[in-house]
Amino acid sequence: MLLRPEERPASAASRQTHLDWLRVVAFGILLLFHSAMPFTSFGWFIKDPRNSLAFDLPVVFTHEFRLQLLFIVSGAGLALAARSRGVLTLARDRVKRLLIPLAFGMVVTLVPHAYFEHRFQTHSDPGFFEFWEMYLKSGPEPRGLIGWKHLWFLAYLLPISLFLLPLARAAARGGAPRGWGDRMGTLPSWALLCLMPLPWILIEVLLRRYGYEGTLWNDPAGLVQYTLYVILGIMAAVSPGVLRAFERARWVAFWMGIPTFILAAGAYFYFRSHGHPRPDTVPLVGAARALNTSMWVIFFGGTARRYGTSRPAWLAKANQFVYPCYVVHQVVIVAIAFFVVGWSMPIGIKFVLIVVSSTAATLGIALLAARVPFLGPCLGYWPRRSLADESPPRQT
């Protein structure tokens, strides 16, 4: 008897290859997102004199799920690594992999980012090394210049990972997260689509008004919601049923995602146009955003599971370079955009120039990091980061 696609047993490699694809796609979306930011109506480090709704809408759309997917993949990696390592060994590994690029980034990697941002906003032109000295002496943001910029992802992921290590270890041994994932995998599509968004809706409605996104210690909503996404990734790694359920529901999630995005974006722009200082804290906006995010997480997760079974030779190598590319990509984009936004040409052409040149430069820096022993760990380059190379989930 022929099995339906969702019933066919996947190979050990393909079962994790879809997560590799998901990580590569999520980073690609992130690079396009930051390349578009100079041309939106939202505040950013470098801004073109003109902006367009044609950039606003894709940025608002991808903002809702791009990093959530990376937190899910990070949770999956944590669970798979826990199969062969103890809690203390894994804790040292997470600190090494996350803290070194974050600390190095705040004193070295992000200095060009702050330099071009400073020049753009103050219209001054200090020498780079003069600025670097001023940067280090200024102290942390918001009063000073030292901050983690886009590396806030690492700042959040480090404490979340350490906090969830016992859970990841339990999952590796077939504990509670495996059972949660197995139960999620048995849910009908309608139940999955109704129940999964509820925790994130509650977080947005109850916690978003407190603190500010990206501040870590003053962002309870962000800490809780990203912790849940890491847990979801742990469940997806140890229980094939999670992404199998996403696969079954992906097209319903897609068609539900369109109206929920229109609702979330419409509500956000409505309150923004009426002078609300923080539209994201409005309960209607938060609930709509959480519902919308869940739909697209299900769609992309299910699509990766359905089609991400092939493993071309370049995929494993690409996964090794996603991390260093993430660390440096925004620095490169800011530096290139500083010059490009001043050119007299259509903003669409400027966007393409930024995407092409920043992609090439980011890959070049990542390749350099792979060849320089000291630089590699500082920029996040670690060999063998394909999730398909990790130990496969045990079958019960």
Number of C-alpha atoms within 10 A of each C-alpha: 3 6 8 7 12 15 9 9 11 13 11 15 18 19 21 30 26 25 30 27 25 23 27 19 18 21 20 15 18 22 20 19 20 19 27 25 24 28 26 21 15 12 10 14 17 23 22 19 10 12 17 12 11 12 19 17 15 14 21 17 20 17 16 20 23 21 19 22 25 24 24 28 27 23 28 25 24 27 33 26 19 25 20 13 14 13 15 11 11 19 18 11 14 19 15 16 20 23 18 16 25 26 15 15 21 19 15 15 18 23 23 17 20 23 22 23 19 18 15 16 11 9 10 9 12 13 9 13 11 9 18 18 11 14 18 16 12 13 13 14 10 8 8 13 19 20 20 20 16 17 22 15 20 18 18 20 22 18 17 19 23 19 13 18 21 15 21 34 24 17 26 27 17 17 14 15 26 25 15 17 24 19 13 23 21 14 15 12 18 11 12 18 21 12 13 16 19 14 14 23 24 17 20 24 20 15 19 20 19 12 15 16 15 18 16 17 12 13 17 18 23 22 20 15 20 21 22 19 22 28 25 21 30 29 29 30 32 28 25 22 22 27 31 23 24 28 24 20 22 25 16 16 26 18 13 16 21 15 13 23 23 16 19 26 19 14 20 23 15 14 16 14 11 9 10 14 10 12 20 21 20 17 18 17 24 26 25 24 29 26 26 28 26 24 30 27 23 28 24 22 27 25 21 22 26 18 12 19 19 12 16 9 8 8 16 20 14 17 20 19 23 22 22 25 27 21 25 24 25 22 23 24 25 27 19 20 26 21 13 19 20 12 11 8 10 9 21 14 11 21 20 14 16 25 20 11 13 25 19 13 17 23 17 13 19 26 16 14 22 21 12 11 11 10 17 20 20 24 26 27 27 16 14 14 19 21 28 22 15 19 17 18 22 13 8 4
